[in-house]
Amino acid sequence: MFRTRAAKLQKLVAAEVPSVKFEVNLEKPRKGFFEVRVQGAKKPVLSLGPMPRPFKPLRETDMDELAAKVVAALG
């Protein structure tokens, strides 16, 4: 679920900003967390967790809306 959502977000943002570079889980991720950060920003664009299965907050997140927030944060 987490990788699928990250891939979808990457595709949506890359369609708007082709030069964007994505890095997924450079460090071991925290269990049950989904977090989107933009380099240079003080706060994450989205931080969900800790979430128990079935990860309802992540399932309810509108990825198109989230992609628009990421593009806006990229400036």
Secondary structure as UniProt FT lines:
FT   HELIX           2..16
FT   TURN            18..19
FT   TURN            31..32
FT   STRAND          34..36
FT   TURN            39..40
FT   STRAND          46..48
FT   TURN            53..54
FT   HELIX           56..59
FT   HELIX           63..74
//
